[in-house]
Amino acid sequence: MDWKLLFTMQQQLDTYIEANQEVSGKNLFEEKILALFVEIAELANETRCFKFWSNKPKNEDDVILAEYVDGLHFIMSLGLDCGYQYEAQTITTDDSSTATEHFNRVIASCTLFKQEPTAVYYEELFVQYLQLGKKLGFDEEAIFQAYRKKNEINYERQDKGY
């Protein structure tokens, strides 16, 4: 995956949003962290992986993927704000882990990064999120295409006063 391209796209989107929302120069770290937690929860809700009390099936994969890239937008935005970018590496997953376990790892990594926004914790968060994506069945091409599509939607939303 061309992470440099995605980070460039994210930087351009962030700049556009900040100009439209008149927040340029403000520290948005706390807002973006909370937004990331919300996106992770929305993603988990779409997968229904933790809902042991329900027989209702998960949502369609395209809906889940759209939620997944929402979280990716905020992870990348946080990295840019802190001066970090993810360097591509081979992502493996523990096939014996459940999706719920992966979600809990992502939440734990997000919490660590919130408490101590270091490059090490950022990379851990990024890798955990990519492992979750892999566990959910998304390959790099699907993530890339979904990210690009959602990026366009985000511009349209800004133009319409979202």
OpenMM code with the backbone's topology and positions (N, CA, C; nanometers):
from openmm import Vec3, app, unit

residues = "MET ASP TRP LYS LEU LEU PHE THR MET GLN GLN GLN LEU ASP THR TYR ILE GLU ALA ASN GLN GLU VAL SER GLY LYS ASN LEU PHE GLU GLU LYS ILE LEU ALA LEU PHE VAL GLU ILE ALA GLU LEU ALA ASN GLU THR ARG CYS PHE LYS PHE TRP SER ASN LYS PRO LYS ASN GLU ASP ASP VAL ILE LEU ALA GLU TYR VAL ASP GLY LEU HIS PHE ILE MET SER LEU GLY LEU ASP CYS GLY TYR GLN TYR GLU ALA GLN THR ILE THR THR ASP ASP SER SER THR ALA THR GLU HIS PHE ASN ARG VAL ILE ALA SER CYS THR LEU PHE LYS GLN GLU PRO THR ALA VAL TYR TYR GLU GLU LEU PHE VAL GLN TYR LEU GLN LEU GLY LYS LYS LEU GLY PHE ASP GLU GLU ALA ILE PHE GLN ALA TYR ARG LYS LYS ASN GLU ILE ASN TYR GLU ARG GLN ASP LYS GLY TYR".split()
positions = [
    Vec3(0.0856, -0.1184, 0.0000),
    Vec3(0.0000, 0.0000, 0.0000),
    Vec3(0.0896, 0.1239, 0.0000),
    Vec3(0.0478, 0.2241, -0.0712),
    Vec3(0.1220, 0.3490, -0.0793),
    Vec3(0.0797, 0.4402, 0.0360),
    Vec3(0.1398, 0.4177, 0.1517),
    Vec3(0.1032, 0.4939, 0.2704),
    Vec3(0.1387, 0.6409, 0.2566),
    Vec3(0.2467, 0.6711, 0.1855),
    Vec3(0.2838, 0.8117, 0.1665),
    Vec3(0.1723, 0.8868, 0.0947),
    Vec3(0.1127, 0.8239, -0.0061),
    Vec3(0.0018, 0.8857, -0.0785),
    Vec3(-0.1174, 0.9065, 0.0151),
    Vec3(-0.1511, 0.8058, 0.0938),
    Vec3(-0.2646, 0.8190, 0.1848),
    Vec3(-0.2401, 0.9274, 0.2894),
    Vec3(-0.1182, 0.9350, 0.3420),
    Vec3(-0.0876, 1.0392, 0.4390),
    Vec3(-0.0929, 1.1783, 0.3748),
    Vec3(-0.0504, 1.1885, 0.2502),
    Vec3(-0.0612, 1.3157, 0.1777),
    Vec3(-0.2078, 1.3535, 0.1594),
    Vec3(-0.2894, 1.2560, 0.1189),
    Vec3(-0.4324, 1.2812, 0.1038),
    Vec3(-0.4943, 1.3237, 0.2367),
    Vec3(-0.4544, 1.2587, 0.3450),
    Vec3(-0.5093, 1.2919, 0.4770),
    Vec3(-0.4670, 1.4322, 0.5179),
    Vec3(-0.3411, 1.4676, 0.4923),
    Vec3(-0.2941, 1.6022, 0.5270),
    Vec3(-0.3727, 1.7079, 0.4511),
    Vec3(-0.3981, 1.6826, 0.3236),
    Vec3(-0.4762, 1.7772, 0.2438),
    Vec3(-0.6190, 1.7891, 0.2971),
    Vec3(-0.6795, 1.6765, 0.3320),
    Vec3(-0.8149, 1.6790, 0.3879),
    Vec3(-0.8172, 1.7534, 0.5211),
    Vec3(-0.7215, 1.7238, 0.6079),
    Vec3(-0.7154, 1.7918, 0.7376),
    Vec3(-0.7027, 1.9429, 0.7193),
    Vec3(-0.6175, 1.9845, 0.6276),
    Vec3(-0.5985, 2.1274, 0.6005),
    Vec3(-0.7286, 2.1897, 0.5515),
    Vec3(-0.7990, 2.1194, 0.4639),
    Vec3(-0.9253, 2.1677, 0.4090),
    Vec3(-1.0319, 2.1803, 0.5184),
    Vec3(-1.0418, 2.0775, 0.6017),
    Vec3(-1.1397, 2.0792, 0.7112),
    Vec3(-1.1079, 2.1914, 0.8095),
    Vec3(-0.9817, 2.2029, 0.8465),
    Vec3(-0.9435, 2.3048, 0.9438),
    Vec3(-0.9709, 2.4454, 0.8910),
    Vec3(-0.9514, 2.4673, 0.7613),
    Vec3(-0.9811, 2.5979, 0.7018),
    Vec3(-1.1325, 2.6217, 0.6992),
    Vec3(-1.2091, 2.5201, 0.6621),
    Vec3(-1.3555, 2.5336, 0.6552),
    Vec3(-1.4181, 2.5509, 0.7924),
    Vec3(-1.3614, 2.4875, 0.8914),
    Vec3(-1.4189, 2.4911, 1.0261),
    Vec3(-1.3543, 2.5973, 1.1148),
    Vec3(-1.2636, 2.6721, 1.0580),
    Vec3(-1.1952, 2.7811, 1.1295),
    Vec3(-1.1313, 2.7335, 1.2600),
    Vec3(-1.0575, 2.6233, 1.2514),
    Vec3(-0.9876, 2.5708, 1.3688),
    Vec3(-0.8364, 2.5655, 1.3473),
    Vec3(-0.7885, 2.6270, 1.2381),
    Vec3(-0.6448, 2.6262, 1.2098),
    Vec3(-0.5668, 2.6768, 1.3303),
    Vec3(-0.4624, 2.6049, 1.3636),
    Vec3(-0.3768, 2.6429, 1.4745),
    Vec3(-0.4213, 2.5906, 1.6095),
    Vec3(-0.5414, 2.5357, 1.6187),
    Vec3(-0.5888, 2.4806, 1.7453),
    Vec3(-0.5370, 2.3377, 1.7615),
    Vec3(-0.5141, 2.2977, 1.8856),
    Vec3(-0.4731, 2.1617, 1.9149),
    Vec3(-0.5992, 2.0755, 1.9230),
    Vec3(-0.6170, 1.9888, 1.8262),
    Vec3(-0.7381, 1.9070, 1.8167),
    Vec3(-0.7158, 1.7629, 1.8627),
    Vec3(-0.6067, 1.7401, 1.9332),
    Vec3(-0.5703, 1.6042, 1.9736),
    Vec3(-0.6818, 1.5360, 2.0523),
    Vec3(-0.7348, 1.6003, 2.1542),
    Vec3(-0.8387, 1.5384, 2.2376),
    Vec3(-0.9647, 1.5079, 2.1574),
    Vec3(-1.0037, 1.5996, 2.0685),
    Vec3(-1.1222, 1.5760, 1.9857),
    Vec3(-1.1005, 1.4582, 1.8912),
    Vec3(-0.9825, 1.4515, 1.8320),
    Vec3(-0.9548, 1.3427, 1.7378),
    Vec3(-0.9430, 1.2078, 1.8083),
    Vec3(-0.8854, 1.2066, 1.9272),
    Vec3(-0.8772, 1.0812, 2.0036),
    Vec3(-1.0171, 1.0311, 2.0373),
    Vec3(-1.1023, 1.1209, 2.0862),
    Vec3(-1.2392, 1.0809, 2.1179),
    Vec3(-1.3107, 1.0333, 1.9912),
    Vec3(-1.2914, 1.1038, 1.8814),
    Vec3(-1.3530, 1.0625, 1.7549),
    Vec3(-1.3053, 0.9231, 1.7156),
    Vec3(-1.1784, 0.8937, 1.7382),
    Vec3(-1.1256, 0.7613, 1.7059),
    Vec3(-1.1914, 0.6544, 1.7930),
    Vec3(-1.2045, 0.6802, 1.9230),
    Vec3(-1.2728, 0.5838, 2.0101),
    Vec3(-1.4153, 0.5585, 1.9610),
    Vec3(-1.4844, 0.6645, 1.9214),
    Vec3(-1.6211, 0.6509, 1.8716),
    Vec3(-1.6233, 0.5678, 1.7439),
    Vec3(-1.5303, 0.5942, 1.6537),
    Vec3(-1.5254, 0.5178, 1.5281),
    Vec3(-1.4955, 0.3704, 1.5529),
    Vec3(-1.4073, 0.3420, 1.6479),
    Vec3(-1.3776, 0.2024, 1.6821),
    Vec3(-1.5038, 0.1347, 1.7346),
    Vec3(-1.5776, 0.2043, 1.8195),
    Vec3(-1.7020, 0.1488, 1.8741),
    Vec3(-1.8061, 0.1288, 1.7644),
    Vec3(-1.8182, 0.2248, 1.6738),
    Vec3(-1.9131, 0.2099, 1.5633),
    Vec3(-1.8755, 0.0905, 1.4753),
    Vec3(-1.7467, 0.0731, 1.4514),
    Vec3(-1.6993, -0.0409, 1.3732),
    Vec3(-1.7343, -0.1719, 1.4436),
    Vec3(-1.7057, -0.1797, 1.5721),
    Vec3(-1.7382, -0.3013, 1.6481),
    Vec3(-1.8879, -0.3286, 1.6424),
    Vec3(-1.9668, -0.2237, 1.6522),
    Vec3(-2.1122, -0.2397, 1.6486),
    Vec3(-2.1576, -0.2979, 1.5143),
    Vec3(-2.0964, -0.2548, 1.4048),
    Vec3(-2.1333, -0.3068, 1.2729),
    Vec3(-2.0953, -0.4543, 1.2576),
    Vec3(-1.9851, -0.4960, 1.3212),
    Vec3(-1.9432, -0.6364, 1.3109),
    Vec3(-2.0244, -0.7266, 1.4030),
    Vec3(-2.0750, -0.6667, 1.5117),
    Vec3(-2.1544, -0.7387, 1.6109),
    Vec3(-2.0760, -0.8539, 1.6760),
    Vec3(-1.9440, -0.8511, 1.6645),
    Vec3(-1.8611, -0.9624, 1.7114),
    Vec3(-1.8727, -0.9871, 1.8612),
    Vec3(-1.9051, -0.8855, 1.9365),
    Vec3(-1.9111, -0.8962, 2.0824),
    Vec3(-2.0514, -0.9242, 2.1342),
    Vec3(-2.1496, -0.9266, 2.0474),
    Vec3(-2.2894, -0.9376, 2.0899),
    Vec3(-2.3309, -1.0840, 2.1045),
    Vec3(-2.2765, -1.1459, 2.2072),
    Vec3(-2.3033, -1.2875, 2.2328),
    Vec3(-2.4506, -1.3143, 2.2617),
    Vec3(-2.5250, -1.2114, 2.2980),
    Vec3(-2.6655, -1.2256, 2.3345),
    Vec3(-2.7600, -1.2166, 2.2147),
    Vec3(-2.7027, -1.1955, 2.0951),
    Vec3(-2.7864, -1.1708, 1.9780),
    Vec3(-2.7512, -1.2652, 1.8634),
    Vec3(-2.8526, -1.3065, 1.7900),
    Vec3(-2.8312, -1.3911, 1.6719),
    Vec3(-2.8322, -1.3111, 1.5421),
    Vec3(-2.8567, -1.1822, 1.5523),
    Vec3(-2.8600, -1.0978, 1.4339),
    Vec3(-2.7208, -1.0975, 1.3685),
    Vec3(-2.7132, -1.1132, 1.2367),
    Vec3(-2.5818, -1.1203, 1.1708),
    Vec3(-2.5134, -0.9840, 1.1616),
    Vec3(-2.3848, -0.9889, 1.1337),
    Vec3(-2.3080, -0.8656, 1.1132),
    Vec3(-2.3628, -0.7912, 0.9923),
    Vec3(-2.3262, -0.6657, 0.9809),
    Vec3(-2.3680, -0.5863, 0.8670),
    Vec3(-2.2899, -0.6294, 0.7425),
    Vec3(-2.3267, -0.5759, 0.6287),
    Vec3(-2.2583, -0.6065, 0.5031),
    Vec3(-2.1123, -0.5621, 0.5106),
    Vec3(-2.0248, -0.6348, 0.4403),
    Vec3(-1.8822, -0.6037, 0.4436),
    Vec3(-1.8509, -0.4622, 0.3976),
    Vec3(-1.9245, -0.4097, 0.2986),
    Vec3(-1.8960, -0.2740, 0.2515),
    Vec3(-1.9280, -0.1697, 0.3591),
    Vec3(-2.0284, -0.1933, 0.4404),
    Vec3(-2.0613, -0.1030, 0.5510),
    Vec3(-1.9517, -0.1101, 0.6574),
    Vec3(-1.9077, -0.2302, 0.6874),
    Vec3(-1.8011, -0.2495, 0.7870),
    Vec3(-1.6721, -0.1857, 0.7385),
    Vec3(-1.6397, -0.2032, 0.6110),
    Vec3(-1.5179, -0.1437, 0.5553),
    Vec3(-1.5245, 0.0089, 0.5600),
    Vec3(-1.6397, 0.0657, 0.5314),
    Vec3(-1.6550, 0.2120, 0.5381),
    Vec3(-1.6303, 0.2615, 0.6806),
    Vec3(-1.6807, 0.1893, 0.7793),
    Vec3(-1.6548, 0.2266, 0.9185),
    Vec3(-1.5064, 0.2108, 0.9531),
    Vec3(-1.4465, 0.1057, 0.9001),
    Vec3(-1.3044, 0.0812, 0.9254),
    Vec3(-1.2194, 0.1982, 0.8765),
    Vec3(-1.2452, 0.2454, 0.7558),
    Vec3(-1.1628, 0.3551, 0.7031),
    Vec3(-1.1918, 0.4869, 0.7753),
    Vec3(-1.3090, 0.5020, 0.8352),
    Vec3(-1.3331, 0.6197, 0.9189),
    Vec3(-1.2302, 0.6247, 1.0321),
    Vec3(-1.2078, 0.5114, 1.0943),
    Vec3(-1.1066, 0.5049, 1.1998),
    Vec3(-0.9679, 0.5311, 1.1464),
    Vec3(-0.9382, 0.4779, 1.0300),
    Vec3(-0.8076, 0.4988, 0.9685),
    Vec3(-0.7826, 0.6474, 0.9426),
    Vec3(-0.8852, 0.7202, 0.8993),
    Vec3(-0.8719, 0.8641, 0.8794),
    Vec3(-0.8232, 0.9320, 1.0083),
    Vec3(-0.8848, 0.8980, 1.1202),
    Vec3(-0.8465, 0.9632, 1.2453),
    Vec3(-0.7092, 0.9181, 1.2943),
    Vec3(-0.6743, 0.7926, 1.2744),
    Vec3(-0.5408, 0.7461, 1.3139),
    Vec3(-0.4348, 0.8206, 1.2336),
    Vec3(-0.4568, 0.8329, 1.1045),
    Vec3(-0.3600, 0.9035, 1.0212),
    Vec3(-0.3540, 1.0517, 1.0578),
    Vec3(-0.4677, 1.1126, 1.0838),
    Vec3(-0.4730, 1.2533, 1.1213),
    Vec3(-0.3981, 1.2784, 1.2521),
    Vec3(-0.4175, 1.1904, 1.3487),
    Vec3(-0.3452, 1.2019, 1.4755),
    Vec3(-0.1949, 1.1892, 1.4532),
    Vec3(-0.1559, 1.0954, 1.3696),
    Vec3(-0.0141, 1.0794, 1.3396),
    Vec3(0.0447, 1.2048, 1.2777),
    Vec3(-0.0267, 1.2608, 1.1821),
    Vec3(0.0212, 1.3838, 1.1184),
    Vec3(0.0350, 1.4966, 1.2199),
    Vec3(-0.0626, 1.5089, 1.3089),
    Vec3(-0.0561, 1.6138, 1.4118),
    Vec3(0.0657, 1.5974, 1.5020),
    Vec3(0.1056, 1.4729, 1.5245),
    Vec3(0.2196, 1.4448, 1.6132),
    Vec3(0.3513, 1.4320, 1.5376),
    Vec3(0.3458, 1.4410, 1.4054),
    Vec3(0.4672, 1.4285, 1.3245),
    Vec3(0.5064, 1.2850, 1.2939),
    Vec3(0.4100, 1.1931, 1.2981),
    Vec3(0.4375, 1.0517, 1.2725),
    Vec3(0.3668, 1.0057, 1.1458),
    Vec3(0.4343, 0.9160, 1.0744),
    Vec3(0.3715, 0.8473, 0.9622),
    Vec3(0.4082, 0.7008, 0.9707),
    Vec3(0.3151, 0.6184, 0.9321),
    Vec3(0.3356, 0.4742, 0.9358),
    Vec3(0.4256, 0.4327, 0.8205),
    Vec3(0.5236, 0.3506, 0.8489),
    Vec3(0.6097, 0.2909, 0.7472),
    Vec3(0.5620, 0.1486, 0.7239),
    Vec3(0.5347, 0.1174, 0.5990),
    Vec3(0.4781, -0.0133, 0.5639),
    Vec3(0.5639, -0.1281, 0.6163),
    Vec3(0.4959, -0.2302, 0.6632),
    Vec3(0.5602, -0.3537, 0.7077),
    Vec3(0.4617, -0.4681, 0.6868),
    Vec3(0.5111, -0.5872, 0.6934),
    Vec3(0.4246, -0.7030, 0.6777),
    Vec3(0.3392, -0.7171, 0.8024),
    Vec3(0.2098, -0.7271, 0.7805),
    Vec3(0.1159, -0.7380, 0.8921),
    Vec3(0.0685, -0.8829, 0.9022),
    Vec3(0.0866, -0.9392, 1.0187),
    Vec3(0.0377, -1.0751, 1.0442),
    Vec3(-0.0649, -1.0679, 1.1564),
    Vec3(-0.1503, -1.1670, 1.1613),
    Vec3(-0.2484, -1.1735, 1.2697),
    Vec3(-0.2411, -1.3094, 1.3354),
    Vec3(-0.2840, -1.3104, 1.4586),
    Vec3(-0.2963, -1.4351, 1.5332),
    Vec3(-0.4330, -1.4930, 1.4970),
    Vec3(-0.4336, -1.5949, 1.4137),
    Vec3(-0.5596, -1.6503, 1.3649),
    Vec3(-0.6467, -1.7079, 1.4756),
    Vec3(-0.5880, -1.7384, 1.5901),
    Vec3(-0.6689, -1.7947, 1.6985),
    Vec3(-0.7411, -1.6857, 1.7784),
    Vec3(-0.7025, -1.5596, 1.7566),
    Vec3(-0.7678, -1.4499, 1.8283),
    Vec3(-0.9021, -1.4178, 1.7650),
    Vec3(-0.9959, -1.3800, 1.8471),
    Vec3(-1.1272, -1.3408, 1.7973),
    Vec3(-1.1242, -1.1937, 1.7558),
    Vec3(-1.2248, -1.1541, 1.6815),
    Vec3(-1.2375, -1.0131, 1.6450),
    Vec3(-1.2505, -0.9273, 1.7709),
    Vec3(-1.3221, -0.9765, 1.8688),
    Vec3(-1.3375, -0.9028, 1.9945),
    Vec3(-1.2022, -0.8791, 2.0592),
    Vec3(-1.1182, -0.9803, 2.0612),
    Vec3(-0.9839, -0.9634, 2.1179),
    Vec3(-0.9049, -0.8583, 2.0401),
    Vec3(-0.9180, -0.8591, 1.9086),
    Vec3(-0.8500, -0.7578, 1.8263),
    Vec3(-0.9024, -0.6178, 1.8588),
    Vec3(-1.0330, -0.6031, 1.8713),
    Vec3(-1.0898, -0.4724, 1.9077),
    Vec3(-1.0341, -0.4259, 2.0415),
    Vec3(-1.0285, -0.5154, 2.1387),
    Vec3(-0.9766, -0.4779, 2.2696),
    Vec3(-0.8303, -0.4367, 2.2632),
    Vec3(-0.7525, -0.4992, 2.1764),
    Vec3(-0.6120, -0.4595, 2.1584),
    Vec3(-0.6034, -0.3199, 2.0977),
    Vec3(-0.6880, -0.2932, 2.0002),
    Vec3(-0.6890, -0.1602, 1.9378),
    Vec3(-0.7253, -0.0541, 2.0419),
    Vec3(-0.8268, -0.0806, 2.1214),
    Vec3(-0.8686, 0.0148, 2.2250),
    Vec3(-0.7567, 0.0364, 2.3268),
    Vec3(-0.6897, -0.0701, 2.3654),
    Vec3(-0.5778, -0.0578, 2.4596),
    Vec3(-0.4650, 0.0251, 2.3988),
    Vec3(-0.4351, 0.0009, 2.2715),
    Vec3(-0.3298, 0.0776, 2.2037),
    Vec3(-0.3681, 0.2240, 2.1903),
    Vec3(-0.4937, 0.2498, 2.1618),
    Vec3(-0.5428, 0.3869, 2.1505),
    Vec3(-0.5317, 0.4588, 2.2848),
    Vec3(-0.5633, 0.3880, 2.3914),
    Vec3(-0.5532, 0.4453, 2.5256),
    Vec3(-0.4086, 0.4784, 2.5601),
    Vec3(-0.3161, 0.3875, 2.5294),
    Vec3(-0.1742, 0.4129, 2.5547),
    Vec3(-0.1259, 0.5344, 2.4767),
    Vec3(-0.1674, 0.5429, 2.3490),
    Vec3(-0.1260, 0.6558, 2.2669),
    Vec3(-0.1848, 0.7870, 2.3200),
    Vec3(-0.3067, 0.7837, 2.3688),
    Vec3(-0.3672, 0.9041, 2.4268),
    Vec3(-0.2879, 0.9498, 2.5482),
    Vec3(-0.2510, 0.8551, 2.6323),
    Vec3(-0.1796, 0.8885, 2.7547),
    Vec3(-0.0363, 0.9331, 2.7281),
    Vec3(0.0242, 0.8737, 2.6270),
    Vec3(0.1637, 0.9030, 2.5953),
    Vec3(0.1814, 0.8973, 2.4433),
    Vec3(0.1596, 1.0085, 2.3750),
    Vec3(0.1606, 1.0082, 2.2291),
    Vec3(0.3009, 1.0024, 2.1677),
    Vec3(0.3659, 0.8903, 2.1889),
    Vec3(0.5007, 0.8699, 2.1352),
    Vec3(0.4938, 0.7976, 2.0011),
    Vec3(0.6040, 0.8008, 1.9291),
    Vec3(0.6124, 0.7318, 1.8003),
    Vec3(0.5941, 0.5817, 1.8179),
    Vec3(0.6465, 0.5267, 1.9252),
    Vec3(0.6343, 0.3827, 1.9516),
    Vec3(0.4883, 0.3443, 1.9709),
    Vec3(0.4160, 0.4204, 2.0519),
    Vec3(0.2749, 0.3893, 2.0753),
    Vec3(0.1899, 0.4161, 1.9513),
    Vec3(0.2310, 0.5138, 1.8709),
    Vec3(0.1574, 0.5400, 1.7464),
    Vec3(0.1708, 0.4212, 1.6506),
    Vec3(0.2920, 0.3734, 1.6352),
    Vec3(0.3128, 0.2587, 1.5459),
    Vec3(0.2377, 0.1364, 1.5967),
    Vec3(0.2376, 0.1162, 1.7277),
    Vec3(0.1638, 0.0035, 1.7852),
    Vec3(0.0144, 0.0152, 1.7534),
    Vec3(-0.0405, 0.1353, 1.7701),
    Vec3(-0.1815, 0.1588, 1.7386),
    Vec3(-0.2083, 0.1304, 1.5909),
    Vec3(-0.1222, 0.1793, 1.5054),
    Vec3(-0.1414, 0.1607, 1.3619),
    Vec3(-0.1380, 0.0128, 1.3255),
    Vec3(-0.0395, -0.0580, 1.3764),
    Vec3(-0.0263, -0.2015, 1.3473),
    Vec3(-0.1462, -0.2784, 1.4022),
    Vec3(-0.1875, -0.2468, 1.5246),
    Vec3(-0.3039, -0.3157, 1.5824),
    Vec3(-0.4279, -0.2917, 1.4966),
    Vec3(-0.4437, -0.1698, 1.4455),
    Vec3(-0.5600, -0.1387, 1.3631),
    Vec3(-0.5538, -0.2137, 1.2297),
    Vec3(-0.4350, -0.2219, 1.1716),
    Vec3(-0.4207, -0.2978, 1.0469),
    Vec3(-0.4452, -0.4470, 1.0701),
    Vec3(-0.4009, -0.4981, 1.1823),
    Vec3(-0.4277, -0.6382, 1.2156),
    Vec3(-0.5777, -0.6618, 1.2311),
    Vec3(-0.6468, -0.5666, 1.2909),
    Vec3(-0.7923, -0.5771, 1.3019),
    Vec3(-0.8541, -0.5814, 1.1626),
    Vec3(-0.8096, -0.4939, 1.0749),
    Vec3(-0.8613, -0.4937, 0.9381),
    Vec3(-0.8403, -0.6273, 0.8694),
    Vec3(-0.7242, -0.6835, 0.8901),
    Vec3(-0.6947, -0.8149, 0.8320),
    Vec3(-0.7870, -0.9211, 0.8910),
    Vec3(-0.8077, -0.9142, 1.0224),
    Vec3(-0.8967, -1.0100, 1.0890),
    Vec3(-1.0387, -0.9985, 1.0350),
    Vec3(-1.0790, -0.8772, 0.9997),
    Vec3(-1.2121, -0.8553, 0.9454),
    Vec3(-1.2222, -0.8937, 0.7976),
    Vec3(-1.1097, -0.9325, 0.7397),
    Vec3(-1.1102, -0.9826, 0.6022),
    Vec3(-1.0777, -0.8809, 0.4949),
    Vec3(-1.0220, -0.7665, 0.5333),
    Vec3(-0.9929, -0.6617, 0.4358),
    Vec3(-0.8474, -0.6680, 0.3910),
    Vec3(-0.8273, -0.6696, 0.2590),
    Vec3(-0.6911, -0.6637, 0.2076),
    Vec3(-0.6540, -0.5182, 0.1797),
    Vec3(-0.5263, -0.4956, 0.1489),
    Vec3(-0.4772, -0.3593, 0.1304),
    Vec3(-0.5491, -0.2869, 0.0176),
    Vec3(-0.5775, -0.3546, -0.0904),
    Vec3(-0.6433, -0.2900, -0.2044),
    Vec3(-0.7842, -0.2437, -0.1662),
    Vec3(-0.8580, -0.3269, -0.0953),
    Vec3(-0.9928, -0.2890, -0.0518),
    Vec3(-0.9872, -0.1688, 0.0419),
    Vec3(-0.8918, -0.1690, 0.1332),
    Vec3(-0.8763, -0.0571, 0.2264),
    Vec3(-0.8409, 0.0699, 0.1502),
    Vec3(-0.7476, 0.0592, 0.0572),
    Vec3(-0.7046, 0.1746, -0.0219),
    Vec3(-0.8212, 0.2355, -0.0993),
    Vec3(-0.8970, 0.1511, -0.1684),
    Vec3(-1.0099, 0.2003, -0.2482),
    Vec3(-1.1190, 0.2614, -0.1591),
    Vec3(-1.1460, 0.1976, -0.0451),
    Vec3(-1.2474, 0.2494, 0.0469),
    Vec3(-1.2016, 0.3816, 0.1085),
    Vec3(-1.0728, 0.3921, 0.1382),
    Vec3(-1.0192, 0.5166, 0.1929),
    Vec3(-1.0367, 0.6297, 0.0912),
    Vec3(-1.0002, 0.6041, -0.0326),
    Vec3(-1.0122, 0.7071, -0.1372),
    Vec3(-1.1576, 0.7501, -0.1541),
    Vec3(-1.2482, 0.6541, -0.1539),
    Vec3(-1.3906, 0.6848, -0.1698),
    Vec3(-1.4404, 0.7709, -0.0533),
    Vec3(-1.4051, 0.7323, 0.0693),
    Vec3(-1.4501, 0.8074, 0.1865),
    Vec3(-1.3852, 0.9445, 0.1921),
    Vec3(-1.2627, 0.9544, 0.1439),
    Vec3(-1.1941, 1.0830, 0.1396),
    Vec3(-1.2718, 1.1815, 0.0515),
    Vec3(-1.3187, 1.1332, -0.0635),
    Vec3(-1.3992, 1.2166, -0.1531),
    Vec3(-1.5304, 1.2581, -0.0855),
    Vec3(-1.5935, 1.1647, -0.0167),
    Vec3(-1.7181, 1.1939, 0.0549),
    Vec3(-1.6940, 1.3008, 0.1614),
    Vec3(-1.5805, 1.2926, 0.2305),
    Vec3(-1.5496, 1.3903, 0.3345),
    Vec3(-1.5349, 1.5309, 0.2774),
    Vec3(-1.4759, 1.5428, 0.1586),
    Vec3(-1.4675, 1.6739, 0.0931),
    Vec3(-1.6072, 1.7240, 0.0581),
    Vec3(-1.6892, 1.6358, 0.0015),
    Vec3(-1.8260, 1.6747, -0.0349),
    Vec3(-1.9036, 1.7219, 0.0883),
    Vec3(-1.8863, 1.6537, 0.1980),
    Vec3(-1.9557, 1.6916, 0.3215),
    Vec3(-1.9122, 1.8307, 0.3671),
    Vec3(-1.7836, 1.8572, 0.3594),
    Vec3(-1.7354, 1.9896, 0.3978),
    Vec3(-1.7941, 2.0976, 0.3081),
    Vec3(-1.8010, 2.0676, 0.1796),
    Vec3(-1.8554, 2.1649, 0.0834),
    Vec3(-2.0036, 2.1917, 0.1068),
    Vec3(-2.0733, 2.0962, 0.1673),
    Vec3(-2.2168, 2.1098, 0.1920),
    Vec3(-2.2476, 2.1539, 0.3354),
    Vec3(-2.1441, 2.1928, 0.4092),
    Vec3(-2.1665, 2.2444, 0.5441),
    Vec3(-2.1900, 2.1399, 0.6501),
    Vec3(-2.1345, 2.0229, 0.6349),
    Vec3(-2.1506, 1.9089, 0.7261),
    Vec3(-2.1225, 1.9450, 0.8693),
] * unit.nanometer
topology = app.Topology()
chain = topology.addChain("A")
for resn in residues:
    res = topology.addResidue(resn, chain)
    for name in ("N", "CA", "C"):
        topology.addAtom(name, app.Element.getBySymbol(name[0]), res)
